[in-house]
Amino acid sequence: MRLNTLPRAGLAVTPTPLQPLPNLTEHLGGPTILVKRDDLTGLAFGGNKARKLDYLMGDALQKKADIIVTGAGFHSNWCTQTAAACCKLGLPLILVKSGPQDGYDPDQWDGNHLLHHLYGADITILKEGSGQRRQEITDELRAQGRNPYLMPVGGSTPLGAAGYVHCMLELLTQAVDQTTEITHLYHATGSGGTQTGLALGAKALNTGIKVVGVSTGFGDSARRIENLLRLSHETAEFLEIETRLTEADINVLDQYSEGYGYATEAKTEAIKLLAEKEGLLIDPVYTATAMAALIDDARTGKLTEDDTAVFLHTGGTAALFPYRDTLKAHTQGKPLPWKIPQWNPDYTG
């Protein structure tokens, strides 16, 4: 495994803590629940993208990139952490994000969108074709004599996935130090780099941990599994790992998010429950989706008293604030006022 030979930018604060959640454990009355605090990685508001950016920005610096091009959703955590990384490393950033209409600019800047502006990113909003536009911008910059570095959404490349192979090694070391035997790890899965690294690391290190990716709304599980297998094979080859994942190693739950960024009762309940029981904040898009699945599996007996489940907190708490109306309604015992956010490309008014 060639993790130690890869260039890194020194962006992520690791190891992140592995902490018990005793009140939630008692409340659910089933498995022992721990949290891996990747919301404390030290970049922007913290989150899983810092581990990926450590390697990706290391590669960009080694290749002497003079500008970064990337993008994702309107309130993207990936964009926030990439923007923060660019500021720390002195690199300009072009973001092409998706929104409900071209040029969308709400009267109130909030959440991650506000942070993208604070970090000084050059921002374009498109309803469709954002990925194509990012490639076009990269080609245009190269034609102008610049040296752009195009980062895919979520940093989900073999280099980005390497950050979570390393995380699994870190988690295993912590479990041994705490004399804890982990049986399950729940995390939100989107573009796939985090799940690829975790699942590959878990199998390569013979941990016996079942890595459960909870989809945040990107397509169906069959296509996701196909993409994860492809990325895992590319990552294993890149890192010179002999282990190869099979379909049996890829666990995806796709019933906990009706669409990317959609508000649901299960996710909103997970946010409120974790806040009340543990004083821990999670976000409405990613981490609440994973926690909703963990809560459901504990309540329905899929997780038992013999299990120890780790919840990977992948950050994103800035996204709480744009969801203030749904969180307020849930707290007051009222129906959620909306399901599809106004900034989502699916929003029709």
RODO-2510 file (C-alpha; in nm, 4 decimals, decimal comma):
residues 349
     n   res          X          Y          Z
     1     m     0,0000     0,0000     0,0000
     2     r     0,1556     0,3260    -0,1129
     3     l    -0,0354     0,5735     0,1081
     4     n     0,2785     0,7154     0,2662
     5     t     0,4387     0,8046    -0,0663
     6     l     0,1554     1,0250    -0,1908
     7     p     0,1966     1,4046    -0,1719
     8     r    -0,0247     1,5740     0,0864
     9     a    -0,1076     1,9396     0,1482
    10     g    -0,1331     1,9188     0,5283
    11     l    -0,4961     2,0346     0,5355
    12     a    -0,6659     1,7766     0,7587
    13     v    -0,6277     1,7579     1,1365
    14     t    -0,6090     1,3879     1,2139
    15     p    -0,6650     1,1550     1,3874
    16     t    -1,0182     1,2701     1,4619
    17     p    -1,1723     1,1496     1,7907
    18     l    -1,3678     0,8271     1,8260
    19     q    -1,6225     0,8979     2,1000
    20     p    -1,9055     0,7050     2,2693
    21     l    -2,2670     0,8203     2,2402
    22     p    -2,3986     0,6767     2,5691
    23     n    -2,7265     0,8690     2,5853
    24     l    -2,8258     0,7740     2,2320
    25     t    -2,7203     0,4159     2,3007
    26     e    -2,9434     0,4024     2,6070
    27     h    -3,2330     0,5732     2,4299
    28     l    -3,2348     0,3280     2,1402
    29     g    -3,1785     0,0289     2,3669
    30     g    -2,9856    -0,1800     2,1171
    31     p    -2,6302    -0,1500     1,9841
    32     t    -2,3438     0,0414     2,1392
    33     i    -2,3072     0,3573     1,9287
    34     l    -1,9878     0,5564     1,8762
    35     v    -1,9156     0,8599     1,6605
    36     k    -1,6069     0,9195     1,4488
    37     r    -1,5703     1,2973     1,4567
    38     d    -1,4689     1,3826     1,1030
    39     d    -1,6552     1,7078     1,1548
    40     l    -1,3380     1,8087     1,3425
    41     t    -1,0910     1,7819     1,0545
    42     g    -1,0069     2,1489     1,0939
    43     l    -1,0850     2,2910     0,7488
    44     a    -1,3775     2,5341     0,7207
    45     f    -1,6461     2,3779     0,9480
    46     g    -1,4729     2,0402     0,9239
    47     g    -1,5884     1,7354     0,7335
    48     n    -1,4859     1,4370     0,5269
    49     k    -1,3734     1,6418     0,2274
    50     a    -1,0629     1,7601     0,4153
    51     r    -0,9154     1,4094     0,4041
    52     k    -0,9675     1,3921     0,0276
    53     l    -0,8395     1,7443    -0,0298
    54     d    -0,5237     1,6652     0,1634
    55     y    -0,4231     1,4294    -0,1170
    56     l    -0,5882     1,6102    -0,4083
    57     m    -0,4406     1,9495    -0,3220
    58     g    -0,1059     1,7809    -0,2612
    59     d    -0,1265     1,6528    -0,6169
    60     a    -0,2332     1,9949    -0,7480
    61     l     0,0637     2,1614    -0,5778
    62     q     0,3041     1,8993    -0,7064
    63     k     0,1729     1,9627    -1,0588
    64     k     0,2157     2,3393    -1,0036
    65     a    -0,1500     2,4205    -1,0630
    66     d    -0,2261     2,7930    -1,0591
    67     i    -0,6078     2,7724    -1,0375
    68     i    -0,8643     2,5150    -0,9203
    69     v    -1,1926     2,4402    -1,0985
    70     t    -1,4713     2,2401    -0,9350
    71     g    -1,8348     2,2575    -0,8289
    72     a    -2,1361     2,0647    -0,7004
    73     g    -2,4735     2,1550    -0,5477
    74     f    -2,5763     2,5059    -0,4498
    75     h    -2,5049     2,4514    -0,0765
    76     s    -2,2209     2,2039    -0,1312
    77     n    -1,9919     2,1102     0,1585
    78     w    -1,7363     2,0008    -0,1013
    79     c    -1,7302     2,3514    -0,2475
    80     t    -1,6927     2,5049     0,0979
    81     q    -1,3958     2,2937     0,1980
    82     t    -1,2303     2,3271    -0,1426
    83     a    -1,2686     2,7039    -0,1206
    84     a    -1,1126     2,7077     0,2264
    85     a    -0,8260     2,4890     0,1056
    86     c    -0,7635     2,7238    -0,1877
    87     c    -0,7485     3,0216     0,0463
    88     k    -0,4960     2,8478     0,2720
    89     l    -0,2794     2,7501    -0,0240
    90     g    -0,3103     3,0786    -0,2151
    91     l    -0,4892     2,9364    -0,5178
    92     p    -0,7866     3,1032    -0,6938
    93     l    -1,1017     2,8937    -0,7289
    94     i    -1,3753     2,8782    -0,9918
    95     l    -1,6996     2,7138    -0,8776
    96     v    -1,9745     2,6081    -1,1182
    97     k    -2,2703     2,5029    -0,9033
    98     s    -2,6172     2,3726    -0,9778
    99     g    -2,9327     2,5648    -0,8928
   100     p    -3,3016     2,5988    -0,9857
   101     q    -3,2206     2,8382    -1,2716
   102     d    -2,9185     2,9868    -1,4445
   103     g    -2,7711     3,2729    -1,2453
   104     y    -2,9791     3,1937    -0,9369
   105     d    -2,8905     3,4346    -0,6571
   106     p    -3,1258     3,4459    -0,3553
   107     d    -3,1839     3,7705    -0,1710
   108     q    -3,0477     3,6074     0,1437
   109     w    -2,7073     3,4427     0,1271
   110     d    -2,7027     3,1624     0,3786
   111     g    -2,5298     2,8397     0,4783
   112     n    -2,2574     2,7140     0,2493
   113     h    -2,3463     2,9574    -0,0303
   114     l    -2,2580     3,2462     0,2007
   115     l    -1,9291     3,0758     0,2858
   116     h    -1,8422     3,0324    -0,0818
   117     h    -1,8678     3,4098    -0,1228
   118     l    -1,6723     3,4788     0,1962
   119     y    -1,3901     3,2618     0,0640
   120     g    -1,3814     3,4709    -0,2535
   121     a    -1,4661     3,2013    -0,5062
   122     d    -1,5638     3,2909    -0,8638
   123     i    -1,9190     3,1468    -0,8718
   124     t    -2,1449     3,0500    -1,1623
   125     i    -2,4888     2,8907    -1,1105
   126     l    -2,6442     2,6698    -1,3806
   127     k    -2,9620     2,4645    -1,3810
   128     e    -2,8150     2,2107    -1,6220
   129     g    -2,4757     2,1287    -1,7682
   130     s    -2,2580     2,2377    -1,4759
   131     g    -2,0196     1,9449    -1,5256
   132     q    -1,9766     2,0232    -1,8945
   133     r    -1,9192     2,3905    -1,8162
   134     r    -1,6453     2,3058    -1,5637
   135     q    -1,4626     2,1087    -1,8324
   136     e    -1,5056     2,3929    -2,0817
   137     i    -1,3628     2,6450    -1,8340
   138     t    -1,0668     2,4165    -1,7683
   139     d    -0,9967     2,3863    -2,1410
   140     e    -1,0306     2,7631    -2,1888
   141     l    -0,7860     2,8355    -1,9056
   142     r    -0,5354     2,5885    -2,0467
   143     a    -0,5644     2,7536    -2,3896
   144     q    -0,4839     3,0868    -2,2195
   145     g    -0,1579     2,9447    -2,0840
   146     r    -0,2852     2,8762    -1,7317
   147     n    -0,2334     2,5489    -1,5476
   148     p    -0,5805     2,4621    -1,4116
   149     y    -0,6557     2,1617    -1,1915
   150     l    -1,0064     2,0216    -1,2422
   151     m    -1,1445     1,8457    -0,9364
   152     p    -1,4446     1,6141    -0,9786
   153     v    -1,7503     1,6556    -0,7577
   154     g    -1,6745     1,5334    -0,4061
   155     g    -1,3138     1,4523    -0,4887
   156     s    -1,4185     1,0973    -0,5714
   157     t    -1,1100     0,9726    -0,7523
   158     p    -0,8595     0,7068    -0,6440
   159     l    -0,6493     0,9862    -0,4967
   160     g    -0,9450     1,1251    -0,3009
   161     a    -1,0564     0,7782    -0,1889
   162     a    -0,7072     0,7231    -0,0479
   163     g    -0,8047     0,9636     0,2309
   164     y    -1,0637     0,7164     0,3559
   165     v    -0,8454     0,4106     0,3203
   166     h    -0,6218     0,5999     0,5613
   167     c    -0,9236     0,6820     0,7807
   168     m    -1,0104     0,3134     0,8140
   169     l    -0,6547     0,2398     0,9269
   170     e    -0,6889     0,5237     1,1791
   171     l    -1,0248     0,3923     1,3035
   172     l    -0,8917     0,0402     1,3468
   173     t    -0,6008     0,1704     1,5545
   174     q    -0,8409     0,3663     1,7765
   175     a    -1,0684     0,0665     1,8215
   176     v    -0,7736    -0,1475     1,9333
   177     d    -0,6603     0,1252     2,1754
   178     q    -1,0130     0,1456     2,3198
   179     t    -1,0538    -0,2367     2,3256
   180     t    -1,3629    -0,1956     2,1113
   181     e    -1,4709    -0,4371     1,8388
   182     i    -1,6618    -0,2442     1,5731
   183     t    -1,9205    -0,4404     1,3769
   184     h    -2,0800    -0,1668     1,1624
   185     l    -1,9919     0,1758     1,0266
   186     y    -2,2711     0,4027     0,8980
   187     h    -2,1981     0,7027     0,6786
   188     a    -2,3670     0,9191     0,4175
   189     t    -2,2670     0,8337     0,0631
   190     g    -2,2892     1,0738    -0,2283
   191     s    -2,0245     1,0827    -0,5002
   192     g    -1,8719     0,7622    -0,3618
   193     g    -1,5127     0,8389    -0,2648
   194     t    -1,5687     0,8081     0,1094
   195     q    -1,7474     0,4746     0,0832
   196     t    -1,4915     0,3388    -0,1618
   197     g    -1,2020     0,4175     0,0707
   198     l    -1,3767     0,2854     0,3801
   199     a    -1,4962    -0,0388     0,2227
   200     l    -1,1633    -0,1074     0,0541
   201     g    -0,9718    -0,0290     0,3719
   202     a    -1,2040    -0,2433     0,5840
   203     k    -1,1533    -0,5460     0,3609
   204     a    -0,7821    -0,4964     0,2956
   205     l    -0,7154    -0,4659     0,6698
   206     n    -0,9392    -0,7662     0,7489
   207     t    -1,1413    -0,5657     1,0015
   208     g    -1,4713    -0,7521     0,9702
   209     i    -1,6508    -0,4152     0,9794
   210     k    -1,9660    -0,3867     0,7686
   211     v    -1,9482    -0,0480     0,5979
   212     v    -2,3008     0,0836     0,5346
   213     g    -2,3344     0,3711     0,2908
   214     v    -2,6634     0,5592     0,3193
   215     s    -2,7467     0,7286    -0,0093
   216     t    -2,8202     1,1005    -0,0084
   217     g    -3,0228     1,0767    -0,3270
   218     f    -2,7873     1,0238    -0,6206
   219     g    -2,9608     0,7587    -0,8327
   220     d    -3,0573     0,4026    -0,7470
   221     s    -2,8483     0,1577    -0,5456
   222     a    -2,7768    -0,0768    -0,8413
   223     r    -2,6049     0,1941    -1,0413
   224     r    -2,4307     0,3234    -0,7298
   225     i    -2,2890    -0,0217    -0,6529
   226     e    -2,1613    -0,0479    -1,0098
   227     n    -1,9858     0,2898    -0,9801
   228     l    -1,8436     0,2068    -0,6378
   229     l    -1,6996    -0,1212    -0,7626
   230     r    -1,5361     0,0553    -1,0563
   231     l    -1,3849     0,3232    -0,8344
   232     s    -1,2722     0,0651    -0,5775
   233     h    -1,0850    -0,1346    -0,8429
   234     e    -0,9188     0,1832    -0,9724
   235     t    -0,8262     0,2840    -0,6168
   236     a    -0,6846    -0,0577    -0,5294
   237     e    -0,4696    -0,0556    -0,8422
   238     f    -0,3576     0,3029    -0,7776
   239     l    -0,2606     0,2263    -0,4153
   240     e    -0,1078    -0,1107    -0,5083
   241     i    -0,3524    -0,3020    -0,2883
   242     e    -0,4130    -0,6634    -0,3890
   243     t    -0,7605    -0,6694    -0,2313
   244     r    -1,0573    -0,6299    -0,4631
   245     l    -1,4140    -0,5550    -0,3564
   246     t    -1,7125    -0,7558    -0,4786
   247     e    -2,0817    -0,6666    -0,4755
   248     a    -2,1106    -0,8395    -0,1368
   249     d    -1,8743    -0,5779     0,0102
   250     i    -2,0821    -0,2796    -0,1077
   251     n    -2,3779    -0,2011     0,1181
   252     v    -2,6006     0,0868     0,0081
   253     l    -2,9296     0,1931     0,1660
   254     d    -3,1267     0,4273    -0,0588
   255     q    -3,4630     0,4549     0,1201
   256     y    -3,3717     0,7369     0,3595
   257     s    -3,3535     1,0285     0,1159
   258     e    -3,6335     1,0951    -0,1311
   259     g    -3,4017     1,3196    -0,3323
   260     y    -3,0762     1,5074    -0,2874
   261     g    -3,1228     1,7678    -0,0170
   262     y    -3,4924     1,6904     0,0279
   263     a    -3,6341     1,7500     0,3765
   264     t    -3,7923     1,4439     0,5422
   265     e    -3,9387     1,3696     0,8827
   266     a    -3,6846     1,0917     0,9465
   267     k    -3,3863     1,3155     0,8799
   268     t    -3,5300     1,6043     1,0789
   269     e    -3,6042     1,3727     1,3723
   270     a    -3,2441     1,2443     1,3599
   271     i    -3,1104     1,6008     1,3848
   272     k    -3,3294     1,6831     1,6847
   273     l    -3,2652     1,3512     1,8605
   274     l    -2,8876     1,3709     1,8358
   275     a    -2,8899     1,7349     1,9473
   276     e    -3,1060     1,6570     2,2523
   277     k    -2,9370     1,3344     2,3559
   278     e    -2,5727     1,4136     2,2843
   279     g    -2,5435     1,7876     2,2181
   280     l    -2,4115     1,6939     1,8735
   281     l    -2,5211     1,8774     1,5587
   282     i    -2,5595     1,7049     1,2220
   283     d    -2,6749     1,8401     0,8872
   284     p    -3,0034     1,7877     0,6953
   285     v    -2,8460     1,6598     0,3719
   286     y    -2,5747     1,4073     0,4542
   287     t    -2,5200     1,3141     0,8167
   288     a    -2,8891     1,3165     0,9119
   289     t    -2,9525     1,0666     0,6324
   290     a    -2,6948     0,8263     0,7746
   291     m    -2,8166     0,8749     1,1305
   292     a    -3,1782     0,8154     1,0238
   293     a    -3,0722     0,4762     0,8871
   294     l    -2,8768     0,3870     1,2002
   295     i    -3,1717     0,4827     1,4228
   296     d    -3,4109     0,2780     1,2107
   297     d    -3,1834    -0,0286     1,2126
   298     a    -3,1521    -0,0051     1,5916
   299     r    -3,5278     0,0312     1,6410
   300     t    -3,6140    -0,2564     1,4088
   301     g    -3,3590    -0,4953     1,5546
   302     k    -3,1244    -0,5108     1,2560
   303     l    -2,8639    -0,3899     1,5023
   304     t    -2,8603    -0,5745     1,8353
   305     e    -2,6970    -0,5469     2,1764
   306     d    -2,4083    -0,7541     2,0404
   307     d    -2,3247    -0,4888     1,7815
   308     t    -2,1058    -0,1815     1,8047
   309     a    -2,1943     0,0723     1,5371
   310     v    -1,9832     0,3736     1,4460
   311     f    -2,1532     0,6790     1,2979
   312     l    -1,9118     0,8699     1,0749
   313     h    -1,9839     1,2395     1,1210
   314     t    -1,8828     1,3815     0,7845
   315     g    -1,9498     1,7453     0,8736
   316     g    -2,1705     1,9889     0,6841
   317     t    -2,3316     2,1626     0,9811
   318     a    -2,3450     2,4973     0,7968
   319     a    -2,6344     2,3439     0,6017
   320     l    -2,8542     2,3534     0,9131
   321     f    -2,9372     2,7187     0,8701
   322     p    -3,1011     2,7141     0,5242
   323     y    -3,3321     2,4436     0,6676
   324     r    -3,4453     2,6623     0,9580
   325     d    -3,8134     2,6488     0,8551
   326     t    -3,8285     2,2684     0,8526
   327     l    -3,6359     2,2397     1,1789
   328     k    -3,8611     2,4963     1,3463
   329     a    -4,1748     2,3133     1,2296
   330     h    -4,0476     1,9785     1,3584
   331     t    -3,9525     2,1307     1,6941
   332     q    -4,3052     2,2740     1,7234
   333     g    -4,4707     1,9460     1,6255
   334     k    -4,5987     2,0826     1,2939
   335     p    -4,5790     1,9312     0,9430
   336     l    -4,2700     2,0219     0,7433
   337     p    -4,3484     2,3312     0,5318
   338     w    -4,1606     2,2013     0,2267
   339     k    -3,9751     1,8984     0,0980
   340     i    -3,7750     2,0297    -0,1980
   341     p    -3,5525     2,3294    -0,1189
   342     q    -3,5890     2,6399    -0,3347
   343     w    -3,2203     2,6181    -0,4334
   344     n    -3,2530     2,2605    -0,5636
   345     p    -3,2647     2,2067    -0,9444
   346     d    -3,5773     1,9930    -0,8833
   347     y    -3,7646     2,2902    -0,7350
   348     t    -4,0592     2,4049    -0,9464
   349     g    -4,2248     2,6564    -0,7109
***
